[in-house]
């Protein structure tokens, strides 16, 4: 799943618009808490016009926000920290003991987030606030990589006003680039500079965005295409090209010059141990991403044990298909290169790949009622990762749809080279990013009876843990029954998440080099080195995030086993999924509490 929402809940959330009142229906049991949550959401939407657009809430009294982008300045970061502290102070005025179990859970989740963020805000003066992403600019972070896709896929164009707002946002894009350059310059003064390979990756993508003539830029072509489709009068292509030429490209040139300057000041060290209070930063990053208190040493050990056990299962499955020679990693490497698993690296081949993925989604969709009592209404689309960010983007990720359902959820797959995505890797990726993974869980969260602030809750260990659990669940649903190589692919991806535990802690706590981490990855996974490098470089700039997947999955599995044991013949997997999913994302400790309460209620 693509992560661009680190402070979404923390800046917090809701508006007084009539459409939002319906979203909060039936949640007024604790009026003071409900009012406070509404104020928090209001503050988020005031702070983040991009969030308002992403949720489909930039309408009515908030229509003015469609002409703006988020403020990314140093001053805004400081304001966010102050706002988070003030929200925590206000939340503490609520008497927790007076709340119902449902409202109490909402309170606990919001308080956990605000307290965790506040502690990190006070500890560190670099990045965009808190822990988990120390570099404002990297191969995976920055307005330069996020805003073009945001404008193309989330800024809807139906009217002339929408097109005018697009032009306003295009001008704001230049400002956002300069603001992030200021933050990166500030952080460099604190000796916080991305490693050389992260800067190289960012420069490559910046150059790809900067390469076309202004009139051929994706920023211009998106507006030109969509205004033409909607028969909107005006030469918007010319207006947009002028803004790109006179404002966006010069800002991007300035940012590229800064990154080249920082390239001369940095080194090749991949871990955050090199940063000011680096060990503390990594510990807080693990807390942020995993919501657990496990130490790097414990996580590393768990990873090594799982790499070994999952490797043994893969060995058995491979031997059943006649693959008996060499190590598991080497056999996976041979499978990556086997032509029978490869789609042609052409537009036609990539279209065929996408069509095959859509068929898998249709098949698994038909099986859902046997495993889920509540199903989402939101539709799912499968799309290619935009070409201009293919180089640094992960293999696949999910983007939520709008709250009103008008913009569907989207599962993006990186097709920069089909040799990186042989057919045996695709089923599990699809079940993870789409159904029954991210799309199902996040859509249910958006559609559930929750206050809006909880619909926006983001806990990577819960969300990614669910998606990894969903990969295994797909097997239990029979999706690998006639696809033995797809099952081998499932074991490959499960082992990948175990490898991540080893590599992430290796990089940031044990001072592994980028090359050492890549070698470990390749030896155990067999992936092409280009894939391994993309993964390891991702872990370098998102410390701790890679650990969220497996730690979250282990918690989901443990809670399912707990419920099955406690309820015996009365256990119903459909009701277990409702109990864990309908309350929305939460810290892992609170997921354990929630399932415990559900077990007690059913036994009672």
C-alpha positions in Angstrom: 0.0 0.0 0.0 1.3 3.5 -0.9 1.9 5.5 2.2 1.4 9.3 2.0 -0.7 9.8 5.1 1.6 9.8 8.1 0.0 12.7 9.8 -3.6 12.1 8.5 -5.1 11.3 11.9 -2.6 13.3 13.9 -3.7 16.6 12.4 -7.2 15.3 12.9 -10.6 15.7 11.7 -14.3 16.5 10.5 -16.3 19.3 9.1 -19.7 20.9 9.8 -20.8 20.2 6.3 -24.2 18.4 6.0 -22.7 15.4 4.1 -20.4 14.8 7.1 -23.3 14.9 9.5 -24.7 11.8 7.9 -21.3 10.1 8.3 -21.5 10.7 12.0 -25.1 9.4 12.4 -25.7 7.2 15.4 -22.4 8.2 17.0 -23.7 10.9 19.4 -23.9 8.7 22.5 -21.0 10.7 24.0 -21.7 14.2 22.8 -18.6 15.8 24.2 -16.3 13.2 22.6 -18.3 13.4 19.3 -18.0 17.1 19.3 -14.2 16.9 19.9 -13.7 14.4 17.1 -15.7 16.6 14.8 -13.4 19.5 15.7 -10.3 17.4 15.1 -11.5 16.4 11.6 -12.3 20.0 10.9 -8.7 20.9 11.8 -7.4 18.2 9.5 -9.4 19.4 6.5 -8.4 23.0 7.2 -4.8 21.9 7.2 -4.9 19.4 4.3 -6.9 20.3 1.1 -5.4 17.2 -0.4 -7.0 15.0 2.2 -10.3 16.8 1.5 -10.0 16.0 -2.2 -8.9 12.4 -1.5 -12.0 11.8 0.6 -14.3 13.6 -1.8 -15.1 16.3 0.7 -13.8 19.4 -1.3 -17.4 20.4 -2.1 -20.1 22.8 -0.9 -18.6 25.1 1.8 -15.2 23.4 1.3 -15.1 23.8 -2.5 -12.5 26.5 -2.1 -10.0 23.8 -1.0 -10.0 22.3 -4.5 -7.8 25.1 -5.6 -5.2 24.5 -2.9 -2.5 22.1 -1.9 -1.2 21.3 1.5 1.3 23.7 3.1 4.6 22.0 3.4 6.6 24.8 4.9 8.7 24.6 8.1 6.2 26.9 9.8 3.4 24.5 8.9 5.3 21.5 10.3 5.7 23.5 13.6 2.0 24.3 13.6 1.1 20.6 13.1 3.2 19.7 16.1 1.5 22.3 18.2 -1.9 21.3 17.0 -1.2 17.6 17.9 -0.2 18.6 21.4 -3.3 20.8 21.8 -5.5 18.0 20.6 -4.0 15.6 23.1 -4.6 18.1 25.9 -8.3 18.6 24.8 -8.8 14.8 24.5 -7.6 14.3 28.1 -10.4 16.5 29.4 -12.9 13.7 28.5 -13.7 11.4 31.3 -12.7 8.0 29.8 -14.6 6.1 32.5 -17.9 7.6 31.4 -17.7 6.2 27.9 -19.4 3.1 26.4 -17.2 0.3 25.2 -17.5 1.4 21.6 -16.8 5.1 22.3 -14.1 4.1 24.7 -12.3 2.2 22.0 -12.5 5.2 19.7 -11.1 7.3 22.5 -8.2 4.9 23.2 -7.3 4.7 19.5 -7.2 8.4 19.0 -5.3 9.0 22.3 -2.7 6.3 21.4 -2.0 8.1 18.1 -1.8 11.6 19.6 0.5 10.5 22.5 2.8 8.5 20.2 3.1 11.4 17.8 3.5 14.0 20.5 6.4 12.1 22.0 8.2 11.8 18.7 7.4 15.4 17.8 9.2 16.6 21.0 12.2 14.3 20.4 13.1 15.1 16.8 13.5 18.3 14.8 13.8 16.8 11.3 11.6 15.3 8.7 7.9 16.2 8.5 7.3 15.5 12.1 7.5 12.5 14.3 9.3 9.3 13.3 9.1 6.7 10.5 10.2 8.9 7.6 13.3 11.1 8.3 13.8 12.5 4.8 11.3 15.0 3.3 12.9 14.2 -0.1 13.9 10.8 -1.3 13.2 8.3 -4.1 9.9 7.6 -2.3 9.0 11.0 -0.8 8.3 14.5 -1.9 5.7 16.6 -3.7 7.5 16.0 -6.9 6.5 12.3 -6.8 3.1 12.6 -5.2 1.4 15.6 -6.7 1.4 14.7 -10.4 -0.4 11.5 -9.7 -2.7 13.3 -7.2 -3.7 15.9 -9.8 -4.3 13.2 -12.4 -6.1 10.6 -10.4 -7.8 12.4 -7.5 -8.4 16.0 -8.7 -11.7 15.4 -10.6 -12.6 17.5 -13.6 -16.3 17.8 -14.4 -16.7 21.6 -14.8 -14.9 24.7 -15.8 -14.4 25.6 -12.2 -12.6 22.2 -11.6 -10.3 23.0 -14.5 -9.6 26.5 -13.1 -8.8 24.9 -9.7 -6.4 22.5 -11.4 -4.5 25.5 -12.8 -4.4 27.0 -9.3 -3.1 23.8 -7.9 -0.5 23.6 -10.6 0.9 27.0 -9.4 0.7 25.7 -5.8 2.8 22.7 -6.9 5.7 25.0 -7.6 5.3 26.5 -4.1 5.2 23.0 -2.6 8.4 22.0 -4.3 10.2 25.1 -2.9 8.8 24.6 0.6 10.1 21.0 0.7 13.5 22.3 -0.6 13.5 24.6 2.4 12.8 21.7 4.8 15.5 19.6 3.2 18.0 22.4 3.5 17.0 22.9 7.1 17.4 19.2 7.9 20.8 19.1 6.1 21.9 21.7 8.6 21.2 19.1 11.3 23.2 16.5 9.4 20.1 14.8 8.2 20.6 13.9 4.5 19.4 10.9 2.6 22.0 8.3 1.6 23.5 8.8 -1.8 21.4 6.0 -3.5 18.2 7.6 -2.3 19.3 11.0 -3.7 20.2 9.3 -7.0 16.8 7.7 -7.2 15.0 11.0 -6.5 17.1 12.8 -9.1 16.3 10.1 -11.6 12.6 10.6 -11.1 12.8 14.4 -10.9 14.6 14.3 -14.3 11.8 12.0 -15.7 9.2 14.6 -14.6 11.3 17.5 -15.9 12.2 15.8 -19.2 9.3 16.5 -21.5 8.7 19.9 -23.0 6.1 21.8 -20.9 3.3 21.1 -23.4 4.0 17.4 -23.3 4.3 17.1 -19.6 1.9 14.7 -17.9 0.8 17.7 -15.8 -0.4 19.5 -18.9 -1.6 16.4 -20.8 -3.9 15.3 -17.9 -5.7 18.6 -17.9 -5.9 18.9 -21.7 -7.3 15.4 -22.1 -9.9 15.7 -19.4 -11.2 19.2 -20.4 -11.5 17.9 -23.9 -13.5 14.8 -22.7 -15.9 17.1 -20.8 -16.2 19.7 -23.6 -15.0 22.5 -21.3 -14.2 25.7 -23.2 -10.8 27.3 -23.0 -7.2 26.7 -24.0 -6.3 25.0 -20.7 -3.4 23.2 -22.3 -1.7 26.5 -23.1 -2.4 27.9 -19.7 -1.1 24.8 -17.9 2.0 24.7 -20.1 2.8 28.3 -19.2 2.6 27.5 -15.5 4.8 24.5 -15.9 7.4 26.4 -18.0 7.5 29.5 -15.8 6.9 28.1 -12.3 6.9 24.3 -11.9 10.1 23.5 -13.9 12.1 26.3 -12.4 11.1 25.1 -8.9 12.0 21.6 -9.9 15.4 22.8 -11.3 16.1 24.5 -8.0 15.2 21.3 -6.1 17.4 19.2 -8.4 20.3 21.6 -7.9 19.8 21.3 -4.1 19.8 17.5 -4.3 22.9 17.4 -6.4 24.5 19.7 -3.7 23.4 17.4 -0.9 24.7 14.4 -2.9 28.2 15.8 -2.4 27.6 16.0 1.4 26.1 12.6 2.1 27.5 9.1 2.2 26.4 5.6 1.4 25.3 4.6 5.0 21.8 3.2 4.7 20.6 3.1 8.3 19.1 5.9 10.4 21.7 5.0 13.2 23.8 7.7 11.5 21.3 10.5 12.2 21.1 12.6 15.3 19.7 10.4 18.1 19.5 7.7 15.4 19.0 4.7 17.7 16.1 6.5 19.5 14.7 7.5 16.1 14.6 3.9 15.0 13.0 2.8 18.2 10.3 5.4 17.8 9.9 4.5 14.1 9.3 0.8 15.1 6.7 2.0 17.6 5.0 4.2 15.0 4.8 1.6 12.3 4.3 -1.6 14.3 2.5 -0.3 17.4 4.5 -2.9 19.4 7.2 -2.6 21.9 9.4 -5.4 20.5 13.1 -4.6 20.4 15.2 -4.7 17.2 17.0 -7.8 18.5 13.7 -9.6 19.1 12.3 -8.6 15.7 15.5 -9.8 14.0 15.3 -13.2 15.8 11.7 -13.7 14.8 12.6 -12.9 11.2 15.4 -15.4 11.1 13.2 -18.1 12.5 10.5 -17.4 10.0 12.9 -17.2 7.0 14.0 -20.7 7.9 10.6 -22.3 8.5 9.0 -20.7 5.4 12.0 -21.7 3.4 11.4 -25.3 4.4 7.8 -25.1 3.3 8.8 -23.6 -0.1 11.4 -26.4 -0.5 8.7 -29.0 -0.1 6.3 -27.3 -2.5 9.1 -26.8 -5.1 10.1 -30.5 -4.9 6.5 -31.4 -5.6 6.8 -29.6 -8.9 10.1 -31.2 -9.8 12.3 -28.3 -8.7 14.8 -30.1 -6.6 18.2 -28.6 -7.2 20.0 -25.7 -5.4 18.9 -23.5 -2.6 15.4 -22.2 -2.3 16.6 -18.7 -3.2 18.4 -20.1 -6.3 15.3 -22.0 -7.4 13.2 -18.9 -7.0 15.8 -17.1 -9.1 15.4 -19.7 -11.8 11.7 -19.3 -11.7 12.0 -15.6 -12.2 14.0 -16.2 -15.4 11.8 -19.0 -16.7 10.1 -17.8 -20.0 7.0 -19.8 -19.3 6.1 -17.5 -16.4 6.8 -14.2 -18.2 4.5 -11.8 -20.0 5.9 -10.0 -23.0 7.4 -6.7 -22.0 5.2 -4.8 -24.4 2.1 -2.8 -24.1 0.1 -5.8 -25.3 1.7 -8.1 -22.8 1.1 -5.6 -20.0 -2.6 -5.3 -21.0 -2.9 -9.1 -20.9 -1.4 -9.2 -17.4 -3.9 -6.6 -16.2 -6.8 -8.6 -17.7 -5.6 -11.8 -16.0 -5.5 -10.0 -12.7 -9.0 -8.7 -13.1 -10.2 -12.4 -13.6 -8.6 -13.4 -10.3 -10.4 -10.6 -8.6 -13.7 -11.8 -10.0 -13.0 -15.3 -8.8 -12.1 -14.4 -5.3 -15.0 -11.9 -5.1 -17.4 -14.7 -5.6 -16.0 -16.6 -2.6 -16.2 -13.8 -0.1 -19.7 -14.4 1.3 -18.4 -17.7 2.8 -15.8 -15.9 4.8 -17.2 -12.4 5.5 -20.5 -11.4 7.0 -20.1 -7.8 5.8 -18.8 -6.9 2.4 -17.8 -3.5 1.0 -19.8 -1.7 -1.6 -16.8 0.2 -3.1 -15.5 -1.0 -6.4 -11.9 -1.9 -7.2 -9.9 -0.9 -10.3 -6.5 -2.3 -11.3 -4.1 0.2 -12.8 -0.5 0.6 -13.9 1.9 2.6 -11.8 2.4 5.9 -13.7 5.4 5.6 -15.9 7.1 8.7 -14.4 7.4 7.1 -11.0 7.9 3.5 -12.0 11.7 3.7 -11.3 11.4 4.2 -7.6 7.8 2.9 -6.8 7.2 -0.5 -5.1 5.9 -3.5 -7.1 2.3 -2.8 -6.1 0.2 -0.6 -3.8 -3.3 0.4 -3.0 -5.0 3.8 -3.1 -8.3 4.3 -1.3 -11.4 5.5 -3.0 -13.4 8.5 -1.9 -15.8 8.4 1.0 -18.8 8.9 -1.3 -17.8 6.0 -3.5 -17.6 8.0 -6.6 -13.9 7.3 -7.0 -13.2 3.6 -6.6 -10.3 2.1 -4.8 -7.3 1.4 -7.0 -4.7 -1.4 -6.9 -1.6 -0.2 -8.8 1.0 -2.6 -10.2 4.4 -1.6 -11.3 5.0 -2.8 -14.9 8.3 -1.0 -15.6 9.6 -4.5 -16.6 7.4 -7.6 -16.8 10.4 -9.7 -16.0 10.1 -8.4 -12.4 6.5 -9.7 -12.1 6.4 -13.3 -13.4 2.9 -14.9 -13.4 3.6 -16.9 -10.2 4.1 -13.7 -8.2 0.9 -12.1 -9.2 -2.0 -13.9 -7.4 -0.6 -13.2 -4.0 0.1 -9.5 -4.8 -3.4 -9.2 -6.0 -5.0 -10.7 -2.9 -2.8 -8.5 -0.8 -3.4 -5.1 -2.5 -7.0 -5.9 -3.7 -9.3 -8.5 -2.4 -9.5 -9.8 0.4 -6.6 -7.5 1.4 -6.3 -3.7 1.4 -9.4 -2.9 -0.7 -11.7 -5.0 1.4 -10.4 -3.9 4.8 -10.1 -0.2 4.0 -13.4 0.0 2.2 -15.1 -1.6 5.1 -13.5 0.9 7.4 -14.7 3.8 5.3 -18.3 2.3 5.1 -18.5 1.3 8.8 -20.5 3.0 11.5 -17.5 5.0 12.8 -16.9 8.7 13.4 -15.0 10.2 10.5 -11.8 10.5 12.5 -11.8 6.7 12.9 -12.5 6.2 9.2 -9.2 7.9 8.6 -7.3 5.9 11.2 -4.0 4.6 9.8 -2.0 1.9 11.6 0.4 0.1 9.3 0.7 -3.0 11.5 -3.0 -3.5 11.5 -3.6 -2.6 7.8 -0.5 -4.4 6.4 -0.9 -7.2 8.9 -4.4 -7.7 7.6 -3.3 -7.7 3.9 -0.6 -10.3 4.7 -3.1 -12.4 6.6 -5.4 -12.0 3.5 -2.7 -13.7 1.4 -2.9 -16.8 3.6 -6.7 -16.5 3.8 -6.9 -16.6 0.0 -5.2 -20.0 0.1 -7.7 -21.1 2.7 -10.4 -20.0 0.3 -9.0 -22.3 -2.3 -7.4 -19.7 -4.6 -4.2 -21.7 -4.9 -5.9 -25.1 -5.2 -5.2 -25.5 -8.9 -2.3 -23.2 -9.0 0.8 -24.8 -7.4 3.2 -22.2 -8.7 0.9 -19.5 -7.3 1.2 -21.3 -3.9 4.9 -21.2 -4.3 4.6 -17.5 -5.0 2.5 -17.2 -1.8 5.3 -18.8 0.2 7.8 -16.5 -1.5 5.9 -13.4 -0.5 5.3 -14.6 3.1 9.0 -15.3 3.3 9.7 -11.8 1.9 8.0 -10.3 4.9 10.2 -12.4 7.2 13.2 -11.2 5.3 12.0 -7.7 5.9 12.2 -8.2 9.6 15.8 -9.3 9.3 16.9 -6.6 6.8 15.1 -3.6 8.3 16.6 -4.3 11.8 19.9 -5.2 10.0 20.1 -1.8 8.3 19.0 0.4 11.2 20.1 -1.4 14.3 23.0 -3.6 13.2 24.5 -1.2 10.7 24.3 -3.4 7.7 25.3 -1.8 4.4 22.9 -1.5 1.5 24.9 -4.1 -0.4 24.8 -6.5 2.6 21.1 -6.2 2.8 20.6 -6.7 -0.9 22.7 -9.8 -0.8 20.7 -11.3 2.0 17.5 -10.5 0.2 18.7 -12.0 -3.1 20.1 -15.1 -1.4 16.9 -15.9 0.3 14.3 -14.6 -2.1 15.9 -15.1 -5.5 14.4 -11.9 -6.8 16.3 -9.9 -9.5 18.8 -7.6 -7.9 16.9 -4.6 -9.3 13.8 -5.7 -7.2 16.0 -6.3 -4.2 17.6 -2.9 -4.5 14.2 -1.1 -4.7 13.0 -3.0 -1.6 16.2 -2.3 0.5 16.3 1.3 -0.5 12.6 1.6 0.6 13.5 0.2 4.0 16.3 2.7 4.3 14.1 5.8 4.0 11.0 4.3 5.8 12.7 2.8 8.9 10.5 0.3 10.7 7.7 0.2 8.1 8.9 -3.1 6.7 8.4 -4.8 10.1 4.7 -3.9 10.3 3.6 -6.6 7.9 4.7 -9.8 9.6 4.2 -8.6 13.1 0.7 -7.6 12.2 -0.1 -10.9 10.5 1.2 -12.9 13.5 -1.2 -10.9 15.7 -4.2 -11.5 13.4 -3.5 -15.2 13.3 -3.0 -15.4 17.1 -6.3 -13.7 17.7 -8.1 -16.0 15.3 -6.6 -19.0 17.0 -7.6 -17.5 20.4 -11.2 -17.1 19.2 -11.4 -20.5 17.6 -10.1 -22.2 20.8 -12.4 -20.2 23.1 -15.5 -20.6 21.1 -15.0 -24.1 19.8 -17.9 -25.2 17.6 -19.5 -21.8 17.9 -16.6 -20.1 16.1 -17.6 -18.5 12.8 -14.9 -17.0 10.7 -17.3 -14.5 9.2 -18.1 -13.1 12.6 -14.4 -13.1 13.6 -13.7 -11.0 10.5 -16.5 -8.6 11.4 -15.2 -8.2 15.0 -11.7 -7.4 13.8 -12.5 -5.3 10.7 -15.7 -3.2 11.4 -14.1 -1.2 14.3 -11.5 0.0 11.9 -7.7 0.2 12.1 -6.2 0.2 15.6 -3.0 -0.5 17.5 -2.3 -4.3 17.8 -2.7 -4.2 21.6 -6.2 -2.8 21.1 -7.0 -5.4 18.4 -6.2 -8.0 21.1 -8.5 -6.2 23.5 -11.3 -6.0 20.9 -11.2 -9.6 20.0 -11.2 -10.5 23.7 -14.3 -8.5 24.3 -16.0 -10.1 21.3 -15.1 -13.6 22.6 -16.5 -12.7 26.0 -19.8 -11.4 24.5 -20.3 -14.5 22.4 -19.6 -16.8 25.3 -21.9 -14.8 27.5 
